[in-house]
């Protein structure tokens, strides 16, 4: 985690001038927006598949570039280096990014995350409680929401990171390590939770519901873009709202669509969607409080190196305007 913070801070120091696509302070017309996207089944995927962002921005001659990531932390390197304008990540990466001084704003709540993160064990592992993770090897993506969930779940069980061996792996690497039992457990998010439990017989040792730990997700914008193109931020949120609404109103169709896009079994997709309700809402006081508690916990455990006030990166003005003006219509 320390290395991640240092890398993010270094990326901030490398920022110079305006961006090549005109979203900096030069006053040039924006020619392209860059949207970060992960492996999660987010309505962003629906909008991408249907070309709704491209349709919304093409009238101004603006192209849309999709940039794929394995997890949240690398997206902050993109934001810091002016190579990304919008993204969606979990609760821990935004705290690490803020602590590293990266210039971004949280512009919407994309999920509450109660069932989105969990710790998996293989069905024949014999591990039946969090306390039994002591001395075990656990795979997790450094700085991710799964990373934060693991630390807090261990703390609830009376353990610390020193009581286990943490193996830092991105999801594509962790899949094989978990399935071939090179690690004893895996702290991860959807859709991997559903894939492993439904298709490979893995067992859910703990999730946010069983531990009463929220892992909310957020929609982010690079601050430079929001200052130069506030209308573009509102337009982005309107399109995302259209995708969220479509997913909620087309249950069977979006199962088929996600299954096709990600090459997943429909039963897996349906389980993921039952566990992760999409949101496009202002960030309320309860979420801010939960985030502050997470930030304080990470400072206490030295996951971040300075105290932060999470309210400093919250900006609900764009989502309020988008929803007020009939987002997605």
N, C-alpha and C positions, 0 to 999 in steps of 0.2 A: 504493500500500500504506500509506503514512504517513497518508493521508486516511482510509482505512478504519479504522486503529487509533484515530485521534482520534475518529471517529464512534462506534466501539464504546465507547470510554472515556466519551464524553459520555452514551451511553445508560445506562451503569452509574450515573453520577452522578444520573440522573433517577429512579432507583428510590426509591420512597417507600411505606412501609406494606406491607400485605398485598395479594394479588391479589383481583380482583373475584370470582373463582370459588372463593375460600376455600382456596387452596393456599399461603398465606403463613403467618405466625406467629400468626394470630388464633385458631386452633383450630376454625374453621368446617369443616363437612363439604365436601369437594370435590364440585362439581357438574358439572365438565367438565374433560376433559383435551384439550390441544391438541397434535397431532402434526404435525411438519413433514415434508414429503415433496418429493423432487426429481423430475427427469425420468428418473432412472436406473431400470433394471428391478430394483428391490429387492423381496424378499418382502413388504415393507410393502404393496406394491400388491396382492398376492394377498390378504393379510389384509383390506385395505380393500374389495376387490371382494366378498369372501365375508362381510364383516361380523363378523369374528371378534373384533375389539377391542370393537365395540359389544355383542356378545353377552357378552363376559367382564365388562364393567363395568356393564351395565344392571341387574343384580340389586341394585346399590347405588345405583341412580338416577343414575349418572354418564353423561353424554353424551360422545361423542367428536367433536371438531372437527378436520378435516383442513385443513392450511394448505400451499398449494403454493408452491414456490420454484424459481428458475432455477438457483441454485447454493448453496454452503454459507455464505459470509460473511453474507448477509442473515438467515440463521437465527439467527446470534448476536445480531443486533440484536433479534430476537424474544425470545430467551432473556434478554437483558439488560433488556428493557422489560417482562418478566413477561407476555408474550403468547404464549409457547410453552413446553411442558413437556418434550417429547421430540423428538429429531431424529436424523438420520443424515447424516454429512458425511465428507469426505476428510481427509487428514492435515494439510494446510496451514491450513484454517480453524480447527481446534482450537488450533493454535499461536498464530495471530493473536488468537483469542479469549482464550486464557490470558494472553498478553502484555498485552492490554487490560484485564485484571482482571475479566473476566466470570465469574460464579459458576456453574460447571457441573461435571459429572463425566462421564468416559468410563466407561460401564458395560458395554461389550462390544465385541469386535472383529467387524465386519460383513463385511470382506473383506480379503485381503492386498494387492490392488491391483496385482499384477505386470503384468497386461495391461489394466488398467482405464483407464490414461491413455496418451496418445500425441501425437505431432506429425504432422499431416497436411500434404501438399502436393498440388497439382493434378497430374494425370498428365502434363501437357505443360509442367510448370514447369522441367524441366531440373535441379532441385535433387536431388542424390543423396547428400548427406552433411550432417551437422549443421554442419560448418565452412562449407558453402556458404550457410548462413543469414545470414552476415555482410552487413550492409547491407539486409536484407530486412524487410518488414513482417509482423509475427506477431500474430494475434488471440488473446486469452486473457481469461478472466474474472478480474478482479482478486481476489487473495487466495484463489483456489480451489486445488484439488489440481493442476489443469492449470497454474496459475501457478507453483506450486512445482516441478512437473516440468520446466517450461520452463527455469527458472533453473538447476536442477541439470544438465539435459541440456546446456545451453550451456556450463556450467562444465566438464563432462567433455570438451567439444569444444575447450576452450581459449578460449572466448568469454565475454563478459559481456553484461549487459543493454544496456550502452552501445554494443555492436557491432551491435545490431539496433534496429528501431523497434517497440516494443510498443504495440499498439492494444488498449485495454481494452474488451472487449465481452462482454456476457452471451451465452449460447449462442444464444438466439433471434435476436439481432442478428448474431452471428458467422456463422451459416449463410449468409445472403445475401452477406455481405462475402466469405466464402471462395469461394462458388460463382460470384460474378461477378468474382472475381479482384481485388477491391479490396485484398486482403491476399495475401501470398505463402505463408503457412503458418498453421496453426491448432493450438494446443495445447489439447486437449480430452479428454473421457472418453467412456465408453460411455453410451448407445447410438449417439452421434454418430459414433464411429470406424467402427462397422460400417455405419451408414447411408451415410456418404460413400464408403467403400471399395467396398461391394457394389453400391450403387445409382447412384453418380455417378462411379465410376472414380478416386477419389482414391487416393493412395499413402501408405502408412505410412512416414514417414521414420525414426521411432524410437518405441519404447515401453519400458515398464519392463523387459521381458524382454531387449531388445537392449542396453539401457544398464545393466542390473543395478540398477535403481532401484525400490524398493518405494513404493507410494502407498496405505497401508492406509486402510480406512474404519472409522468408529466409530459406535456407538450412544451417544447423549448424553441426559442428564437435567438439568433445571434443579435446582441444589442445593437451593433452597428447597422444591421439590416432594419431593425424595428424603428430606429431613429430616422433613417433616410426614407423608408418606405412603409409607414404605418398602415396605409390602406392595403398594401400587399399582405401584411400580417392578418388583418381582418378578413381579407379574401381567402387566405389559407385556412383560417379557422371555419369559415363558412363551408368550404368544400369538405373539410374533415367532418363537420357536423352532418353534412349530407350523407357521408359514408356511415357514420354512427347510426343515424336514423334508419338508413337502408338496412343495416345489419339487424337492428332490432325488429324491423317489420317484415323481414324475409328469412325467417329461421331456417327453413329447409333449403332455400336457394343458396344462402351464404355457406351452409355446410358443404354443399356440392362444389361451390366456387373455391372455398379454401382447400378442400381436399384435392381439387385439380391443380391449383396454384402450387401447393406445397408437396404434392404427391403423398398425401396422408390418407389413412383409412378414415372414412366418414365417421365411424364410432369414436375415433380419437378426436377428430375435429369437434364433434358435438360435445364431448366431455370438456374440452378446453373452453369452448364458448360458455358452457354452464358454469365454469369456474372463474371466468374473466369477463364480467360485463363491461362493455366499452362505455366511456364517459367523455363528455366534452363540456365541462362545467368550470365555473370560477373556483379558485382554490380557497376553500373556506377556513375558518379559524381552527376547526378540529384538525384538519390536515396540517396546517401550519404548526400547531402544537405538537402533533406527532413527529413532524420533521425536526422540530427543535429538540425534542427528546432524543431523536436519532443522532443529530449532530453533536449533542452534548455527550452522548454515549460514545460516539466515535472519538471525540476529543479525549475523553477519559481513558479509553483503551489505546490512545496514541495512533489511531487509524488516520486522523487528521492532526495537523500540528498547531492549529490555532482555533480559538473559539470563533464561531460565526453566528450571526443573526439571520436565520433563514428567510425572514420577511424581506430582506434586502433584495432578493432576486425574484420576488413575486410581483407580477404586474397583471391584474385582472381587467385592465381597461380595454384590451383588445377583444377578449372573449365576451365581455359585457356588451360591447358594440356589435359584435358579430351575431350574438343571439338576439339582441334587441331589434336588429334590422332583418331578422328572418334568415338566419344562417342556413345555407344549403338550398334555399328556394330559388 
